[in-house]
Amino acid sequence: MAVTITDAEQIRLLVPFTEHHDLHMTRLSGDWRLVEVCRIHTDSGLTGIGETVIEYTWGRSPEDLKERLVGTEPHAHLWDASLGAGPGMALWDLAGKIAGVPIHRLIGEQVRKHVPISWWCLDMAPEEWAAEAQKALDRGYTSMKLKGRPWRDIHAQLAALESVIPKSMHLDIDFNSMLVDAGTAIPLLQELLSFVNVSIYETPIPQGDVAGNQQIRRHVPRPLAMHYGTPPIMTALQDDVCDGFVVGGGLAKVMEAGTVAAVANKPFWLQLVGLGMTTAWAAHLGAVLSHALWPAITCLHIWEHDLLTESPVVERGYMGVPEGHGLGVTLDEKAVDRYRVDGKADRPRQIFRIRWPEEYGDQATSTYAGYEHDLQRGFDLGNDPRFVRGSQMEIENDDGSEESAAAFSSARES
């Protein structure tokens, strides 16, 4: 019997970050607190659910979603990436509920019942990274993905981490190309070999720099990860520029990348950022992709609520693959009502002060204002040194005063 879609809801939420992450996540140019919950209803009484982090997603849902879906069958849209992240998730949730099976049964052969998952956080002060590590350990995680940034002392950060974590905990450092070139990257990456917990370096220099990445692999005996697709996959494989990949996007793209990685015998991690529904979605994909061997990144723990009635449980670095129909999770309707908003919310403006070691003289402070892309641009232009031992960054929120506004304007102008 055919099932017909009768309605498609797009509900905007503002889900706060945890107190610790709130100061740092405000730096990002996109507001990750904005989440769209999608509910797709049918004449069978079944409803599919999905979610999108609106300002950080591979695909936003279209404004005419309801017009495109109402009156059609869910199965007609399962592979349509143009519908965006949340609706795509909701359609597969519906398909599983209609068939009476979990999503992973519909997309491939199950190869694992538990999938690896990693804790994630932006660059922070050394003691803050250590506190994050303790939280991760307390909640069953055995790996962390960290952002390496030129305005921090990465040696001090890693030393603080290794003072509180067991040797079995893995640390992956994402430099987002900020080591610039092989000549800059190789000496630093070799120095960091002394930190035994560091397991993977991600994108230390621009991924299109094939020769530079080959040099790094020759001189640094630690796995190198790159986002799948840059450089083109055949170049990446033929020139052997990395040890594994970061894979994300819509289902068709992820399944294609997973198949290529399996043929090439390259591990990867799934990077699908979101709350509870996205984390369940990632678990279903990880259940059928043989080479999804590195811990997935969903950033689940940075929000104060995951929007589910029962939160995912992580044990020894793994979460179980849901076995209920569809996604196998239940949306917390009370949370949806609590966080519902009509539009955006204001975010505090921030001033960043980078304090350099005393040997840099009287002009030992650099000040920026705005968002992280403003901060990064100053380093990209060569205005400040990179990864200096002893450097520290202080973050100050605009408190609404005239003095704060003047300081913000001055920093922006400079």
C-alpha positions as CSV (number, residue, x, y, z in Angstrom):
1,M,0.0,0.0,0.0
2,A,1.4,3.4,-1.0
3,V,2.2,6.0,1.7
4,T,1.6,9.7,0.8
5,I,3.2,12.7,2.4
6,T,0.6,15.0,3.9
7,D,2.8,17.7,5.5
8,A,6.4,18.8,5.9
9,E,7.3,21.0,8.9
10,Q,10.4,23.1,9.2
11,I,10.9,24.3,12.8
12,R,13.6,26.7,13.8
13,L,15.3,26.2,17.2
14,L,17.9,28.1,19.1
15,V,19.7,25.5,21.1
16,P,22.3,27.0,23.5
17,F,25.8,25.6,23.8
18,T,27.1,24.3,27.1
19,E,28.6,27.0,29.3
20,H,32.2,26.0,28.5
21,H,31.7,25.9,24.7
22,D,29.6,29.1,24.5
23,L,32.5,31.5,24.8
24,H,34.5,29.7,22.1
25,M,31.7,28.8,19.6
26,T,30.6,32.5,19.4
27,R,33.9,33.0,17.5
28,L,32.6,31.1,14.5
29,S,31.1,33.2,11.6
30,G,28.1,30.9,11.4
31,D,25.8,30.5,14.4
32,W,25.7,26.8,15.2
33,R,23.0,27.3,17.8
34,L,20.4,27.6,15.0
35,V,18.9,24.2,14.3
36,E,16.1,23.3,12.0
37,V,14.0,20.3,12.9
38,C,12.2,18.7,10.0
39,R,9.0,16.6,10.6
40,I,7.5,14.9,7.5
41,H,4.0,13.5,8.1
42,T,2.2,10.9,6.1
43,D,-1.4,9.5,5.6
44,S,-0.3,6.3,7.3
45,G,0.2,8.1,10.6
46,L,4.0,7.7,10.5
47,T,6.3,10.7,10.8
48,G,9.9,11.1,9.8
49,I,12.3,13.3,11.7
50,G,15.6,15.0,10.8
51,E,17.7,18.0,11.7
52,T,20.0,20.6,10.2
53,V,22.6,22.9,11.8
54,I,21.4,25.7,9.6
55,E,24.6,27.8,9.3
56,Y,27.0,24.7,9.2
57,T,25.6,22.1,6.8
58,W,26.4,20.5,3.5
59,G,22.8,21.4,2.4
60,R,20.1,23.6,3.7
61,S,16.5,22.6,3.2
62,P,14.6,24.6,0.5
63,E,11.9,27.1,1.3
64,D,9.5,25.3,-1.0
65,L,10.0,21.9,0.8
66,K,6.3,21.5,1.6
67,E,5.3,22.2,-2.0
68,R,7.8,19.7,-3.3
69,L,6.9,16.8,-1.0
70,V,3.1,17.0,-0.2
71,G,1.1,14.5,-2.2
72,T,4.1,12.4,-3.2
73,E,5.6,9.1,-1.8
74,P,8.6,9.3,0.5
75,H,10.6,6.8,-1.5
76,A,10.5,9.0,-4.6
77,H,12.9,11.5,-2.8
78,L,15.3,9.3,-0.9
79,W,18.4,10.2,-3.0
80,D,17.5,13.8,-3.7
81,A,20.4,15.8,-2.1
82,S,18.7,19.1,-3.1
83,L,16.3,18.6,-0.3
84,G,19.1,19.2,2.2
85,A,20.4,17.5,5.3
86,G,17.4,17.4,7.7
87,P,14.7,16.5,5.2
88,G,16.9,13.8,3.7
89,M,17.4,12.3,7.1
90,A,13.6,12.5,7.8
91,L,12.8,10.8,4.5
92,W,15.1,7.9,5.3
93,D,13.6,7.8,8.8
94,L,10.2,7.4,7.2
95,A,11.4,4.7,4.8
96,G,12.7,2.7,7.7
97,K,9.5,3.1,9.7
98,I,7.4,2.1,6.7
99,A,9.6,-1.0,6.1
100,G,9.8,-1.8,9.8
101,V,13.6,-1.8,9.9
102,P,16.5,0.4,10.9
103,I,17.9,2.7,8.3
104,H,21.2,0.7,8.0
105,R,19.2,-2.3,6.7
106,L,18.1,-0.2,3.8
107,I,21.5,1.2,2.7
108,G,23.9,-1.7,3.0
109,E,25.2,-4.8,4.7
110,Q,25.9,-4.2,8.4
111,V,29.6,-4.7,9.2
112,R,29.6,-3.5,12.8
113,K,27.1,-3.0,15.7
114,H,29.1,-0.3,17.4
115,V,30.7,2.7,15.7
116,P,33.7,4.8,16.9
117,I,32.9,8.4,17.8
118,S,35.2,11.3,18.9
119,W,34.8,14.3,21.2
120,W,35.4,17.7,19.5
121,C,36.4,21.2,20.5
122,L,37.8,24.4,19.2
123,D,41.2,25.7,20.3
124,M,41.2,26.6,23.9
125,A,43.7,27.5,26.7
126,P,45.7,24.5,27.9
127,E,43.7,24.1,31.2
128,E,40.5,24.3,29.2
129,W,41.6,21.5,26.9
130,A,42.5,19.4,29.9
131,A,39.0,20.0,31.4
132,E,37.4,19.0,28.1
133,A,39.5,15.8,28.1
134,Q,38.2,14.9,31.6
135,K,34.6,15.4,30.5
136,A,35.2,13.3,27.4
137,L,36.7,10.5,29.5
138,D,33.9,10.6,32.0
139,R,31.4,10.2,29.2
140,G,33.1,7.2,27.6
141,Y,35.1,8.8,24.9
142,T,38.6,7.6,24.0
143,S,39.5,10.1,21.3
144,M,39.3,13.9,20.8
145,K,39.5,16.0,17.6
146,L,41.2,19.4,18.4
147,K,41.7,22.6,16.4
148,G,45.4,23.6,16.1
149,R,45.6,27.4,15.8
150,P,48.6,29.7,15.2
151,W,47.5,32.0,18.0
152,R,47.9,29.3,20.7
153,D,50.9,27.5,22.2
154,I,50.2,24.0,20.9
155,H,53.0,22.5,22.9
156,A,51.5,23.8,26.2
157,Q,48.1,22.7,25.1
158,L,49.2,19.1,24.4
159,A,51.3,19.0,27.5
160,A,48.3,19.9,29.6
161,L,46.2,17.2,27.9
162,E,48.8,14.5,28.3
163,S,49.0,15.3,32.0
164,V,45.4,14.2,32.6
165,I,44.7,11.5,29.9
166,P,45.7,7.9,29.6
167,K,48.1,6.8,26.9
168,S,45.3,4.9,25.2
169,M,43.4,8.2,24.4
170,H,43.8,9.4,20.8
171,L,44.2,13.0,19.8
172,D,43.6,14.2,16.3
173,I,44.7,17.8,15.4
174,D,43.1,19.7,12.6
175,F,45.2,22.7,11.4
176,N,42.8,23.8,8.7
177,S,45.7,24.6,6.4
178,M,47.2,27.1,8.9
179,L,50.7,25.6,8.7
180,V,50.8,27.2,5.2
181,D,53.4,25.0,3.5
182,A,55.7,22.0,4.0
183,G,58.7,24.0,5.0
184,T,56.7,25.5,7.9
185,A,54.7,22.4,8.8
186,I,57.4,19.7,8.9
187,P,59.5,21.1,11.7
188,L,56.5,21.7,14.0
189,L,54.9,18.3,13.2
190,Q,58.2,16.6,13.9
191,E,58.4,18.4,17.3
192,L,54.9,17.2,18.2
193,L,56.0,13.6,17.7
194,S,57.1,13.8,21.3
195,F,53.4,13.8,22.3
196,V,52.5,10.1,22.3
197,N,48.7,10.6,22.3
198,V,48.6,12.5,19.0
199,S,47.4,10.0,16.4
200,I,46.4,12.0,13.3
201,Y,47.2,15.3,11.6
202,E,44.3,16.8,9.5
203,T,44.9,19.2,6.7
204,P,48.2,20.8,8.0
205,I,48.6,22.8,4.7
206,P,46.3,23.4,1.8
207,Q,45.1,20.1,0.4
208,G,45.7,21.2,-3.2
209,D,49.4,21.4,-2.5
210,V,50.1,17.8,-3.6
211,A,53.9,18.1,-3.6
212,G,53.9,19.7,-0.1
213,N,51.6,17.0,1.4
214,Q,53.8,14.3,-0.2
215,Q,56.8,15.9,1.6
216,I,55.0,15.9,4.9
217,R,54.2,12.2,4.5
218,R,57.8,11.4,3.8
219,H,59.2,13.3,6.8
220,V,56.5,12.9,9.5
221,P,55.7,9.3,10.6
222,R,52.1,10.0,11.7
223,P,48.9,9.5,9.7
224,L,47.7,12.4,7.6
225,A,43.9,13.0,7.0
226,M,42.3,15.1,4.2
227,H,38.8,16.0,3.3
228,Y,37.6,13.7,0.5
229,G,37.5,15.4,-2.9
230,T,40.4,17.9,-2.6
231,P,42.6,17.3,-4.5
232,P,40.5,15.2,-6.9
233,I,40.2,11.7,-5.6
234,M,42.2,10.1,-8.4
235,T,45.1,12.5,-7.7
236,A,44.9,11.9,-4.0
237,L,45.1,8.1,-4.6
238,Q,47.7,8.1,-7.4
239,D,50.0,10.5,-5.7
240,D,49.3,9.0,-2.3
241,V,49.0,12.3,-0.5
242,C,47.2,11.1,2.6
243,D,46.6,8.1,4.8
244,G,42.9,8.5,5.0
245,F,39.9,10.8,4.6
246,V,37.3,13.0,6.2
247,V,33.9,12.2,4.6
248,G,30.7,14.1,4.8
249,G,27.7,15.3,2.7
250,G,24.5,13.7,1.5
251,L,23.9,10.0,1.5
252,A,24.8,9.3,-2.1
253,K,28.1,11.3,-1.8
254,V,29.0,9.5,1.5
255,M,28.2,6.0,0.1
256,E,30.3,6.7,-3.0
257,A,33.3,8.0,-1.0
258,G,33.0,5.1,1.3
259,T,33.1,2.6,-1.6
260,V,36.1,4.3,-3.1
261,A,37.9,4.4,0.2
262,A,37.2,0.6,0.7
263,V,38.6,-0.2,-2.8
264,A,41.7,1.9,-2.0
265,N,42.0,0.5,1.5
266,K,41.9,3.9,3.1
267,P,40.3,4.5,6.5
268,F,38.1,7.6,7.0
269,W,35.9,9.3,9.6
270,L,32.4,10.5,9.0
271,Q,32.1,14.2,9.7
272,L,28.3,14.9,10.0
273,V,27.9,17.8,12.5
274,G,24.7,17.9,14.5
275,L,22.8,16.9,17.6
276,G,21.1,13.6,18.5
277,M,19.4,12.8,15.2
278,T,22.5,13.5,13.2
279,T,24.6,11.3,15.6
280,A,22.1,8.5,15.1
281,W,22.3,9.1,11.3
282,A,26.1,8.9,11.4
283,A,25.8,5.6,13.4
284,H,23.7,4.0,10.7
285,L,26.1,5.0,8.0
286,G,29.1,3.9,10.0
287,A,27.4,0.5,10.5
288,V,27.6,-0.3,6.8
289,L,30.7,1.4,5.6
290,S,33.6,-1.0,6.1
291,H,36.4,1.7,6.2
292,A,34.7,4.1,8.6
293,L,37.3,3.0,11.0
294,W,38.4,6.4,12.4
295,P,36.1,8.0,15.1
296,A,33.1,9.9,13.7
297,I,32.7,13.7,14.4
298,T,29.2,15.0,15.1
299,C,30.0,17.5,17.9
300,L,27.1,16.1,19.8
301,H,28.3,17.3,23.2
302,I,28.7,21.1,22.5
303,W,25.0,21.8,22.9
304,E,23.1,21.8,26.2
305,H,20.5,19.4,24.8
306,D,20.6,16.7,22.0
307,L,16.8,17.0,21.3
308,L,16.3,13.3,22.1
309,T,14.3,11.7,24.9
310,E,17.3,9.3,25.4
311,S,20.8,10.4,24.7
312,P,23.3,8.2,22.8
313,V,25.6,6.3,25.2
314,V,29.3,6.1,24.5
315,E,31.4,3.3,26.0
316,R,35.1,2.7,25.4
317,G,34.9,5.2,22.5
318,Y,32.0,3.5,20.7
319,M,28.3,4.1,20.5
320,G,25.8,1.4,19.6
321,V,24.0,1.4,16.3
322,P,20.2,2.1,16.8
323,E,18.1,-1.0,16.0
324,G,14.7,0.6,16.2
325,H,12.8,1.4,13.0
326,G,14.1,4.3,10.9
327,L,16.6,6.4,12.8
328,G,15.7,4.5,16.0
329,V,15.5,7.6,18.2
330,T,12.7,9.7,19.6
331,L,12.5,13.5,19.3
332,D,12.0,15.3,22.6
333,E,8.9,17.4,21.8
334,K,9.2,19.4,25.1
335,A,12.7,20.4,24.0
336,V,11.4,21.5,20.6
337,D,8.8,23.7,22.3
338,R,11.4,25.1,24.7
339,Y,14.0,26.1,22.1
340,R,11.6,27.2,19.3
341,V,12.3,30.7,17.8
342,D,11.0,32.7,14.8
343,G,14.4,34.0,13.6
344,K,17.9,34.6,14.6
345,A,19.3,35.8,18.0
346,D,21.9,38.3,18.6
347,R,25.4,37.1,19.5
348,P,27.9,39.0,21.5
349,R,30.7,40.7,19.6
350,Q,34.1,39.6,20.7
351,I,37.6,41.1,21.0
352,F,40.6,38.7,20.7
353,R,43.9,39.7,22.4
354,I,46.9,37.5,21.6
355,R,49.7,38.0,24.0
356,W,53.2,37.0,22.8
357,P,56.2,36.1,24.9
358,E,58.3,38.9,26.5
359,E,61.1,38.5,23.9
360,Y,58.7,40.1,21.4
361,G,59.2,43.4,23.1
362,D,56.9,46.2,24.0
363,Q,54.5,45.5,21.1
364,A,53.8,42.0,22.5
365,T,50.0,42.1,22.1
366,S,47.9,41.7,18.9
367,T,44.3,42.6,19.0
368,Y,41.5,41.5,16.6
369,A,37.7,41.8,16.7
370,G,34.8,40.1,15.0
371,Y,34.8,36.4,14.2
372,E,37.5,33.8,13.7
373,H,37.8,34.4,10.0
374,D,38.9,38.0,10.9
375,L,41.4,36.6,13.3
376,Q,42.7,34.0,10.7
377,R,43.0,36.7,8.0
378,G,45.6,38.5,10.0
379,F,47.7,35.4,10.2
380,D,47.2,34.6,6.5
381,L,48.5,38.0,5.6
382,G,51.6,37.4,7.7
383,N,50.9,40.1,10.3
384,D,51.7,37.8,13.2
385,P,53.9,34.8,13.8
386,R,52.5,31.3,13.9
387,F,52.5,28.7,16.7
388,V,54.9,30.5,19.0
389,R,55.7,28.9,22.3
390,G,54.3,31.0,25.2
391,S,51.6,32.7,23.1
392,Q,48.1,33.1,24.7
393,M,44.8,34.3,23.5
394,E,42.2,36.1,25.7
395,I,38.6,36.5,24.6
396,E,36.5,39.4,25.7
397,N,32.8,39.7,25.0
398,D,31.3,43.1,24.2
399,D,29.4,44.0,27.3
400,G,27.3,46.6,25.6
401,S,29.1,49.5,27.2
402,E,30.5,52.5,25.2
403,E,34.0,51.6,26.3
404,S,33.5,48.1,24.9
405,A,32.0,49.4,21.6
406,A,35.0,51.8,21.2
407,A,37.5,49.0,21.8
408,F,35.7,46.8,19.3
409,S,35.7,49.5,16.6
410,S,39.3,50.2,17.2
411,A,40.3,46.6,16.9
412,R,38.3,46.2,13.7
413,E,39.9,49.3,12.2
414,S,43.4,48.2,13.0
